[in-house]
Amino acid sequence: MTHSVESIVISLGNEPAEVLGFKTEEQIEIALIPLMAEVFDNKANSVK
């Protein structure tokens, strides 16, 4: 009896824009700006 092993490769940050549903990297950057602002705002509020 043999067992097959599948490996799932997860890349973080190396996906092309099209895979993420964008046409250009500029569109990704524009979408990330408000998300990054929210993260930085939350960090600033939690450090007191």
C-alpha positions as CSV (number, residue, x, y, z in Angstrom):
1,M,0.0,0.0,0.0
2,T,1.4,3.4,-0.9
3,H,0.4,6.8,0.3
4,S,0.7,10.0,-1.8
5,V,1.8,13.1,-0.1
6,E,0.6,16.5,-1.5
7,S,2.4,19.6,-0.5
8,I,0.6,22.9,-0.6
9,V,2.8,25.8,-1.3
10,I,1.8,29.1,0.3
11,S,3.4,32.2,-1.0
12,L,2.9,35.4,0.9
13,G,3.4,38.5,-1.2
14,N,4.6,36.9,-4.4
15,E,1.2,36.5,-6.1
16,P,0.7,38.3,-9.4
17,A,-1.9,41.1,-9.3
18,E,-4.3,39.1,-11.4
19,V,-4.5,36.3,-8.9
20,L,-5.7,38.7,-6.3
21,G,-8.3,40.2,-8.6
22,F,-6.4,43.3,-9.6
23,K,-5.1,44.4,-13.0
24,T,-2.1,46.3,-11.8
25,E,0.2,46.5,-8.8
26,E,-0.9,50.1,-8.5
27,Q,-4.5,49.0,-7.9
28,I,-3.3,46.8,-5.1
29,E,-1.4,49.7,-3.5
30,I,-4.4,51.9,-3.7
31,A,-6.6,49.2,-2.1
32,L,-4.0,48.7,0.7
33,I,-3.7,52.4,1.8
34,P,-6.9,52.5,3.8
35,L,-6.2,49.1,5.3
36,M,-2.7,50.0,6.4
37,A,-4.0,53.3,7.8
38,E,-6.5,51.4,10.0
39,V,-3.8,49.1,11.3
40,F,-1.5,51.9,12.2
41,D,-4.3,53.8,13.8
42,N,-5.2,50.8,15.9
43,K,-1.6,50.3,17.0
44,A,-1.3,54.0,18.0
45,N,-4.5,53.7,20.1
46,S,-3.4,50.6,21.8
47,V,0.0,52.0,22.9
48,K,-0.7,54.3,25.8
